[in-house]
Amino acid sequence: HLLVVGPEQLALLGREHAALEELDAIPPAQRSADYYLLKARILDLVGRSEDSVKVLDQGVSGGPMRPAVAYLAAVLLVKADRDALALALLERTAKAAPDNPAVALAQAIVLA
């Protein structure tokens, strides 16, 4: 079996800096919301919270995200005391996926 080791696996193995290098090698035109979320999670993991929030700001400034990605991004934003940005992201996601109860639940958690 072939084991594929990407940025997320490197981070889980304690190789966060190698994971960040892998992510930075992705051309800007190919960076999706998943890219920004993963990079933000790794930056948060290594204690670079301010950089994590900057990356999230870039990632969430676009259109709606998949609900699972939006939820994880909202968790990081709340952790960084950016509740308003988390709510705005979840509201955009709720409009794009109105039948997804997870988005409404995430909004309720942020508002609590």
N, C-alpha and C positions, 0 to 999 in steps of 0.2 A: 504494500500500500504506500502511496505517496502522501506524505504529510506536507500540507501547504501551511507555511508560517507567514502570516500577514501581520499588520500593525497591531490588531487586537490581541493576537496570540503572543506577540512579543511583549506587550504590556503585561499580560497575565503571567508571563515568565520572569517578570522583573526587569525587562529590557526596555523600559519606557523611552529612553533616549533613542534607541534604535527604531522603535515604533514611530516616534515623531519624525525621524529622518525618512522612513518609508512613506509616511503621509505627505511630507513636504515634496517628495519626488513626483507626486501626482500633479499633472498640469492643471492650472487654475480652471480651465474650461471644462475639465472633467470632475470637478469637485461638487459633490452633491450634499444634501443636508446630512446624510449619513457620515460623510467625511468630516464636516464641522463638528458634529456631535461626538464622534470618536476622538477627534483631536482635543476637544474640550474636556472629555472624560479623562484622557491621559494627562493633560496639563493639570487638571484638578488632583489627580492621583499623585503627582509629583510635587504638590504644594504650590503650584503656580495659578492660584485662584483668579487673580486679575487677568492673566493671559487667557485663562479658560473662558471668562466672561466676554472678553473681546472677540474670541473665536466664535462663541455662541451668538454674539451680536451680528457677526457677518453671516452666520448660517441661518438665523431666524428672520433676517431682514427681507428675505425673498418671499415667495408664496407659501401656501400651506404645505405642511409636511405630512408624511404618513403618521397616523395616530400614535403608533408605538414610538417613533422617533420624537414626535412632539412631546410626548409624556416624559421621556428621558431628558430631553432638553429643558423642559419646565422644571423638573426636579433639580437640575444643576442651577438653573436661574434662581429658584427659591433659596437654595443653599447659599447663593451669593447675594441674597437680599434684593433680588430684582423681580419682585412679585408682579409688578405692573407689566413688565416685558413677558413674563411667563403667562399671565392672563391673556395678553394680546395674542401671543402665539397660539394658545389653546382656543381662543375665540375664532381665529382664522381657520384653524384645523377643524373646529366644530362646524363651521359653515361649509367646508369642503367634504366633511364626512358626518352629516347630521344624524345618521342612523347608528353611529358608533357610541355605545354607552360609556366606553372607557374615557372618552374625551370629556363628557359631562362629569364623570367621577373625578377626573384630574382637576377640572375647574373647581369643583366643590372643595377638594383638598387644599388647593392654593388659597381659596377664599377663607378657609377655616382659621 
